[in-house]
Amino acid sequence: MVESPVYGQIRTGVCKLFGVYPSSIEQRKGGTMSAQQALDELKVGNKRFVAHLHHEVPTDNHNRQHELIINQKPIAIIVGCSDARVPPELVFDQGMGDLFVIRVAGNIVMPSQIESVEFAALQFGPRLIVVLGHSQCGALQATIGALKGPPERVADMYPTVVEYVRPSVDAAIEACPNGTDDEILHTATHANVRRSMAELRKGSVSLRRLEAEEGLMVVGAHYAIETGVVEFFEDAKVGPVSKEKTTL
Ligand SMILES: [Zn+2]
C-alpha cells in the first residue's frame, strides 16, 4: 500500500516524539546497550503503548523469529507479575527477543527467580533489570484479605506468596493505619517491588558484582492497569529504602 504524503508527515512527527522501533535485533544492540539506554528504550516504548502506536511490532516479530534461531540479545530483564493484564512485551512495546521475562504471582523473588535473572545477565549481557509491580495486584489483594481474616486462614491461602508479600503489607498497614484498602494496596505494592529488588541483590554475588563493576542497574517500576502508564522509581539505583517519586 502506498503511504500518502500527509500520513508520512504525521508519521515522521510521531516517530520523533515516540522513537522508532528497529526491525532487526542487530539494530537493537541488546547485550551491548547500557542500562540507561535500555531504560530509555522501555520508557519511550511505554509511551508508544499508551499512545496506541504499538502496531508495528507484531509484523516485525515474524522476521525476528528467524534471526533469533541462532542467538538472543535481550535489552532488559523483567521480573514481573503473572497477571494477564501486565504483559511486559506489550506494555513496553517490545518485540520478540527484546525482553528476558520472569513472571510469577506478586513479582516475588525466590531462589529460582534469582537464578533465572543471573542466567540471563551472565549469558546474554543485558545490563538492565526491571522489577515491575502493578495496580490491582491479586497477590497483594489476597494477602491483605488473608491478614484481615481469621489468623488460621493466612497459612492456607497461597502460603509461599503470602509469606513473601506479608512484610510489605504489614509495613503498609503500619505506615497508614487509617488508610483505605486501596491506599494500603498501593503502598504495599511499591514496598513489595523494593523488597524484590533487595532480594535480587542479597541473593546473588554475580548480580552485585555486575552492578558494582559492569554497569548493571536494578530498577523498580509500577504499571497502572487503569492508564497503561509505567512509572519508574526515581531512586531506581539506590535500593529499597528511599523515596518513591517517579520519572517518565
Ligand atoms: Zn499481580
Residues whose N, C-alpha, C, O or C-beta is under 5 A from the ligand:
A	BS01	ZN	C81 D83 G106 C137 G138 A139
